[in-house]
Amino acid sequence: MAGHSHWAGIKHKKGKADKQRSKIFSKLSREITVAAKLGDKNPDMNARLRSAIQAARSANMPKDNIERAIEKSSNNTQLNFENIRYEGFGPSKSAVIVETLTDNKNRTASNIRTIFSKNGGSLGTQGSASHNFQRTGVIKIPFNEIEQDKMFELATVSGANDCSSNNDFHEVHTDVDEIYEIKKNFEKTILNFLSTEIEWLPTNKVSLKGDERQNMIKFLETLEEDDDVQNIFTNVTFEN
């Protein structure tokens, strides 16, 4: 809530820090609550919850907020969220995957369809856009957490598929069904993680500039503002 296709990696800051912070906290809290409801309340016994808490800490969410989100899973027995994926094509025929976490799928479907339509796109059926992507486990670690050569060695020994680094973070790619096992191995050496997610990485990309670039940014920002939207993936890259 990775650099390649994930909207968080291409988001442009526009002075909305406080609003974005509140929105991010809300979405992280929802993921923590659902993870705690579906599994053990102890993060040591629940990989999804542990990863959600680590992501919240990376976003500087206060400890009280995290604890309240976990408690909510027990206090609200009527809580019933579903993970629903939407696929379609946005501006400039860009392929888009939207992952949501919702307690009202009719509301969510209507909102997502409207956003696509108003921005010159169209919502499709599952599979209509995902063939442009490969589902991959992605683990991100702060760059200063571990030296680059040691990170590469650890990733190789742990059975990861790929490991790359930039000035901000190390990024490790894994098979989807191995991500939490590899992450567990990393935790013996690494304390802090930025994120641990199953992502959709594009197999082919569309480059946009000028008005097409601005239209795409507007579309992605509108999607992100929807409370039910957790993650957005697209095959777009931006030119200045």
Helices and strands as residue ranges (DSSP letters): G 7-9, H 17-38, G 43-45, H 47-58, H 63-75, E 82-89, G 91-93, E 95-102, H 105-118, E 122-124, G 130-132, E 133-142, G 143-145, H 148-158, E 162-165, E 169-174, G 176-178, H 179-186, E 195-202, E 206-208, H 210-225, E 229-234, E 236-238
